[in-house]
Amino acid sequence: MPDLDIDLKEAQINLFHQLDYFSKKHNFSYNRAGFRCQKTRWGSCSGKNDISLNVNIAFLPEELQDYVLLHELVHTKVKNHSRNFWAELDKYTDNRAKELSKELKKYRMKLKT
């Protein structure tokens, strides 16, 4: 069971730091990042490459947090969930994109929005 006493402000800082790290490491470019309550999505990437992260990502295991960050960063280059998207995401997840996506589906949103 995830720790429900997580400091969300600290989690936000850490997640944005990790997003920046992945962005630089893998040569992605995004406009800005936000942290907000969403009912059904762990994250999203707009057409202008604005990335929104669900506050509930803070309660996921680190491996799945990283997966969500990479998933949204790949959307800065591939705007859909085509075969090309999954192939690109596999490059950054050791060919585990579909496996991690399936694992993520086991988790539910912890905070009430």
MODELLER restraints for C-alpha pairs under 7 A, 6 or more apart:
rsr = mdl.restraints
at = mdl.atoms
rsr.add(forms.Gaussian(group=physical.xy_distance, feature=features.Distance(at['CA:2:A'], at['CA:59:A']), mean=5.74, stdev=0.5))
rsr.add(forms.Gaussian(group=physical.xy_distance, feature=features.Distance(at['CA:3:A'], at['CA:59:A']), mean=6.89, stdev=0.5))
rsr.add(forms.Gaussian(group=physical.xy_distance, feature=features.Distance(at['CA:11:A'], at['CA:58:A']), mean=5.89, stdev=0.5))
rsr.add(forms.Gaussian(group=physical.xy_distance, feature=features.Distance(at['CA:12:A'], at['CA:35:A']), mean=6.76, stdev=0.5))
rsr.add(forms.Gaussian(group=physical.xy_distance, feature=features.Distance(at['CA:19:A'], at['CA:69:A']), mean=6.01, stdev=0.5))
rsr.add(forms.Gaussian(group=physical.xy_distance, feature=features.Distance(at['CA:23:A'], at['CA:29:A']), mean=6.28, stdev=0.5))
rsr.add(forms.Gaussian(group=physical.xy_distance, feature=features.Distance(at['CA:28:A'], at['CA:73:A']), mean=6.43, stdev=0.5))
rsr.add(forms.Gaussian(group=physical.xy_distance, feature=features.Distance(at['CA:29:A'], at['CA:76:A']), mean=6.99, stdev=0.5))
rsr.add(forms.Gaussian(group=physical.xy_distance, feature=features.Distance(at['CA:30:A'], at['CA:49:A']), mean=4.97, stdev=0.5))
rsr.add(forms.Gaussian(group=physical.xy_distance, feature=features.Distance(at['CA:30:A'], at['CA:50:A']), mean=6.17, stdev=0.5))
rsr.add(forms.Gaussian(group=physical.xy_distance, feature=features.Distance(at['CA:30:A'], at['CA:76:A']), mean=6.55, stdev=0.5))
rsr.add(forms.Gaussian(group=physical.xy_distance, feature=features.Distance(at['CA:31:A'], at['CA:48:A']), mean=6.92, stdev=0.5))
rsr.add(forms.Gaussian(group=physical.xy_distance, feature=features.Distance(at['CA:31:A'], at['CA:49:A']), mean=5.35, stdev=0.5))
rsr.add(forms.Gaussian(group=physical.xy_distance, feature=features.Distance(at['CA:31:A'], at['CA:50:A']), mean=5.17, stdev=0.5))
rsr.add(forms.Gaussian(group=physical.xy_distance, feature=features.Distance(at['CA:32:A'], at['CA:50:A']), mean=4.94, stdev=0.5))
rsr.add(forms.Gaussian(group=physical.xy_distance, feature=features.Distance(at['CA:32:A'], at['CA:51:A']), mean=6.22, stdev=0.5))
rsr.add(forms.Gaussian(group=physical.xy_distance, feature=features.Distance(at['CA:33:A'], at['CA:50:A']), mean=5.79, stdev=0.5))
rsr.add(forms.Gaussian(group=physical.xy_distance, feature=features.Distance(at['CA:33:A'], at['CA:51:A']), mean=4.63, stdev=0.5))
rsr.add(forms.Gaussian(group=physical.xy_distance, feature=features.Distance(at['CA:33:A'], at['CA:52:A']), mean=5.64, stdev=0.5))
rsr.add(forms.Gaussian(group=physical.xy_distance, feature=features.Distance(at['CA:34:A'], at['CA:51:A']), mean=6.28, stdev=0.5))
rsr.add(forms.Gaussian(group=physical.xy_distance, feature=features.Distance(at['CA:34:A'], at['CA:52:A']), mean=4.65, stdev=0.5))
rsr.add(forms.Gaussian(group=physical.xy_distance, feature=features.Distance(at['CA:34:A'], at['CA:53:A']), mean=6.07, stdev=0.5))
rsr.add(forms.Gaussian(group=physical.xy_distance, feature=features.Distance(at['CA:35:A'], at['CA:52:A']), mean=5.78, stdev=0.5))
rsr.add(forms.Gaussian(group=physical.xy_distance, feature=features.Distance(at['CA:35:A'], at['CA:53:A']), mean=4.87, stdev=0.5))
rsr.add(forms.Gaussian(group=physical.xy_distance, feature=features.Distance(at['CA:35:A'], at['CA:54:A']), mean=5.89, stdev=0.5))
rsr.add(forms.Gaussian(group=physical.xy_distance, feature=features.Distance(at['CA:35:A'], at['CA:55:A']), mean=5.89, stdev=0.5))
rsr.add(forms.Gaussian(group=physical.xy_distance, feature=features.Distance(at['CA:36:A'], at['CA:52:A']), mean=6.98, stdev=0.5))
rsr.add(forms.Gaussian(group=physical.xy_distance, feature=features.Distance(at['CA:36:A'], at['CA:53:A']), mean=6.31, stdev=0.5))
rsr.add(forms.Gaussian(group=physical.xy_distance, feature=features.Distance(at['CA:36:A'], at['CA:54:A']), mean=5.23, stdev=0.5))
rsr.add(forms.Gaussian(group=physical.xy_distance, feature=features.Distance(at['CA:36:A'], at['CA:55:A']), mean=5.46, stdev=0.5))
rsr.add(forms.Gaussian(group=physical.xy_distance, feature=features.Distance(at['CA:37:A'], at['CA:54:A']), mean=5.37, stdev=0.5))
rsr.add(forms.Gaussian(group=physical.xy_distance, feature=features.Distance(at['CA:37:A'], at['CA:55:A']), mean=5.55, stdev=0.5))
rsr.add(forms.Gaussian(group=physical.xy_distance, feature=features.Distance(at['CA:37:A'], at['CA:113:A']), mean=6.04, stdev=0.5))
rsr.add(forms.Gaussian(group=physical.xy_distance, feature=features.Distance(at['CA:38:A'], at['CA:54:A']), mean=5.53, stdev=0.5))
rsr.add(forms.Gaussian(group=physical.xy_distance, feature=features.Distance(at['CA:38:A'], at['CA:113:A']), mean=6.99, stdev=0.5))
rsr.add(forms.Gaussian(group=physical.xy_distance, feature=features.Distance(at['CA:39:A'], at['CA:113:A']), mean=6.53, stdev=0.5))
rsr.add(forms.Gaussian(group=physical.xy_distance, feature=features.Distance(at['CA:41:A'], at['CA:54:A']), mean=6.82, stdev=0.5))
rsr.add(forms.Gaussian(group=physical.xy_distance, feature=features.Distance(at['CA:42:A'], at['CA:53:A']), mean=6.19, stdev=0.5))
rsr.add(forms.Gaussian(group=physical.xy_distance, feature=features.Distance(at['CA:42:A'], at['CA:54:A']), mean=5.02, stdev=0.5))
rsr.add(forms.Gaussian(group=physical.xy_distance, feature=features.Distance(at['CA:42:A'], at['CA:57:A']), mean=6.27, stdev=0.5))
rsr.add(forms.Gaussian(group=physical.xy_distance, feature=features.Distance(at['CA:42:A'], at['CA:68:A']), mean=6.91, stdev=0.5))
rsr.add(forms.Gaussian(group=physical.xy_distance, feature=features.Distance(at['CA:43:A'], at['CA:52:A']), mean=5.39, stdev=0.5))
rsr.add(forms.Gaussian(group=physical.xy_distance, feature=features.Distance(at['CA:43:A'], at['CA:53:A']), mean=4.36, stdev=0.5))
rsr.add(forms.Gaussian(group=physical.xy_distance, feature=features.Distance(at['CA:43:A'], at['CA:54:A']), mean=5.56, stdev=0.5))
rsr.add(forms.Gaussian(group=physical.xy_distance, feature=features.Distance(at['CA:43:A'], at['CA:68:A']), mean=6.73, stdev=0.5))
rsr.add(forms.Gaussian(group=physical.xy_distance, feature=features.Distance(at['CA:43:A'], at['CA:72:A']), mean=6.69, stdev=0.5))
rsr.add(forms.Gaussian(group=physical.xy_distance, feature=features.Distance(at['CA:44:A'], at['CA:51:A']), mean=5.68, stdev=0.5))
rsr.add(forms.Gaussian(group=physical.xy_distance, feature=features.Distance(at['CA:44:A'], at['CA:52:A']), mean=5.20, stdev=0.5))
rsr.add(forms.Gaussian(group=physical.xy_distance, feature=features.Distance(at['CA:44:A'], at['CA:53:A']), mean=6.68, stdev=0.5))
rsr.add(forms.Gaussian(group=physical.xy_distance, feature=features.Distance(at['CA:44:A'], at['CA:72:A']), mean=6.11, stdev=0.5))
rsr.add(forms.Gaussian(group=physical.xy_distance, feature=features.Distance(at['CA:45:A'], at['CA:51:A']), mean=4.49, stdev=0.5))
rsr.add(forms.Gaussian(group=physical.xy_distance, feature=features.Distance(at['CA:45:A'], at['CA:52:A']), mean=6.41, stdev=0.5))
rsr.add(forms.Gaussian(group=physical.xy_distance, feature=features.Distance(at['CA:45:A'], at['CA:72:A']), mean=5.74, stdev=0.5))
rsr.add(forms.Gaussian(group=physical.xy_distance, feature=features.Distance(at['CA:45:A'], at['CA:75:A']), mean=6.24, stdev=0.5))
rsr.add(forms.Gaussian(group=physical.xy_distance, feature=features.Distance(at['CA:45:A'], at['CA:76:A']), mean=6.92, stdev=0.5))
rsr.add(forms.Gaussian(group=physical.xy_distance, feature=features.Distance(at['CA:49:A'], at['CA:76:A']), mean=5.47, stdev=0.5))
rsr.add(forms.Gaussian(group=physical.xy_distance, feature=features.Distance(at['CA:51:A'], at['CA:72:A']), mean=6.77, stdev=0.5))
rsr.add(forms.Gaussian(group=physical.xy_distance, feature=features.Distance(at['CA:56:A'], at['CA:109:A']), mean=5.90, stdev=0.5))
rsr.add(forms.Gaussian(group=physical.xy_distance, feature=features.Distance(at['CA:56:A'], at['CA:110:A']), mean=6.16, stdev=0.5))
rsr.add(forms.Gaussian(group=physical.xy_distance, feature=features.Distance(at['CA:56:A'], at['CA:111:A']), mean=6.44, stdev=0.5))
rsr.add(forms.Gaussian(group=physical.xy_distance, feature=features.Distance(at['CA:57:A'], at['CA:65:A']), mean=6.12, stdev=0.5))
rsr.add(forms.Gaussian(group=physical.xy_distance, feature=features.Distance(at['CA:64:A'], at['CA:100:A']), mean=6.91, stdev=0.5))
rsr.add(forms.Gaussian(group=physical.xy_distance, feature=features.Distance(at['CA:64:A'], at['CA:104:A']), mean=6.60, stdev=0.5))
rsr.add(forms.Gaussian(group=physical.xy_distance, feature=features.Distance(at['CA:67:A'], at['CA:100:A']), mean=6.96, stdev=0.5))
rsr.add(forms.Gaussian(group=physical.xy_distance, feature=features.Distance(at['CA:71:A'], at['CA:89:A']), mean=6.48, stdev=0.5))
rsr.add(forms.Gaussian(group=physical.xy_distance, feature=features.Distance(at['CA:74:A'], at['CA:89:A']), mean=6.25, stdev=0.5))
rsr.add(forms.Gaussian(group=physical.xy_distance, feature=features.Distance(at['CA:78:A'], at['CA:85:A']), mean=5.67, stdev=0.5))
rsr.add(forms.Gaussian(group=physical.xy_distance, feature=features.Distance(at['CA:86:A'], at['CA:97:A']), mean=6.68, stdev=0.5))
rsr.add(forms.Gaussian(group=physical.xy_distance, feature=features.Distance(at['CA:89:A'], at['CA:97:A']), mean=6.08, stdev=0.5))
rsr.add(forms.Gaussian(group=physical.xy_distance, feature=features.Distance(at['CA:90:A'], at['CA:96:A']), mean=5.95, stdev=0.5))
rsr.add(forms.Gaussian(group=physical.xy_distance, feature=features.Distance(at['CA:90:A'], at['CA:97:A']), mean=5.17, stdev=0.5))
